[in-house]
Structure formats: C-alpha cells, structure tokens
Amino acid sequence: MAYAHLVQVLDVEVLISAEDGAVRGIDGRVTWVSPNAACLLCRGRSHAALAYAEMLDPDERKRLAGEGYVQEAENSQPAVVTLTGFVASLATTELMQRLFGLADDAPTELLMRI
C-alpha cells in the first residue's frame, strides 16, 4: 500500500513463541513503511505467498491448498490484548513523534523483546 499509493504506513506485529505449551518469547515490532524505506518483503517481515493465501476467499484457499498451489494460512498465535495494546501504544508514540518532528525519523523499525 505504501508504494502503490505513495503513503506512509505503520505496520505493527506481536509474536508469541511457545514450546511444549510454555511461552518462550514475546516479541513486538513497529515498522514505518514509506516509499523511501525498505518494504516488509525486503525486511523479511512478510511473505508474499502467505499474504496471497490469506486474502483469498476461504473456499478458494482450501481448493488451491488441496491442489498444492497455496500454503494453508494458519493463525496459531492468540490475540492477547495487553500485549497488542502495548505495541500499539508504541506505534502511536512513533506516529506522534514523526508527525510533530519530536524524534529522529531515520530509524524505520522498533523491535521489542517483551
């Protein structure tokens, strides 16, 4: 979207890693995407094939997955409002700093180990 429409986008992600039923890590990411910054694909933060599969109609996705054309999209990470809220508040802070020139705008990504 940032490149197609020449706009700036904040992309936010929370990843909860678990092993044997125990949480092993919680990571957050806030990425500022704009026409003059690296895209999510370039950073390895997004995968085109999975994004394509997630945008398909569920019936079409199942049909194509059965034929081996798309990977079945899975969502095994739970939505935890306190963690997503925390990372969203950092994204809001990043937006405010950029809108009002309160911080250096050269860094385009915040990575957090929560």
ChimeraX attribute file (.defattr): number of C-alpha atoms within 10 A of each C-alpha:
attribute: neighborCount
match mode: 1-to-1
recipient: residues
	/A:1	11
	/A:2	16
	/A:3	14
	/A:4	7
	/A:5	9
	/A:6	11
	/A:7	11
	/A:8	15
	/A:9	15
	/A:10	17
	/A:11	15
	/A:12	17
	/A:13	15
	/A:14	23
	/A:15	17
	/A:16	17
	/A:17	13
	/A:18	12
	/A:19	8
	/A:20	6
	/A:21	7
	/A:22	8
	/A:23	10
	/A:24	10
	/A:25	12
	/A:26	14
	/A:27	15
	/A:28	20
	/A:29	20
	/A:30	21
	/A:31	23
	/A:32	25
	/A:33	20
	/A:34	18
	/A:35	15
	/A:36	10
	/A:37	16
	/A:38	14
	/A:39	17
	/A:40	15
	/A:41	10
	/A:42	10
	/A:43	9
	/A:44	8
	/A:45	12
	/A:46	12
	/A:47	11
	/A:48	10
	/A:49	12
	/A:50	14
	/A:51	12
	/A:52	13
	/A:53	21
	/A:54	16
	/A:55	10
	/A:56	14
	/A:57	10
	/A:58	13
	/A:59	9
	/A:60	12
	/A:61	20
	/A:62	18
	/A:63	14
	/A:64	16
	/A:65	15
	/A:66	12
	/A:67	9
	/A:68	10
	/A:69	13
	/A:70	19
	/A:71	17
	/A:72	17
	/A:73	18
	/A:74	9
	/A:75	7
	/A:76	7
	/A:77	11
	/A:78	9
	/A:79	12
	/A:80	10
	/A:81	10
	/A:82	9
	/A:83	18
	/A:84	16
	/A:85	12
	/A:86	14
	/A:87	23
	/A:88	21
	/A:89	12
	/A:90	17
	/A:91	20
	/A:92	14
	/A:93	12
	/A:94	21
	/A:95	15
	/A:96	13
	/A:97	14
	/A:98	14
	/A:99	11
	/A:100	8
	/A:101	10
	/A:102	10
	/A:103	12
	/A:104	9
	/A:105	12
	/A:106	8
	/A:107	10
	/A:108	15
	/A:109	16
	/A:110	15
	/A:111	12
	/A:112	12
	/A:113	10
	/A:114	13
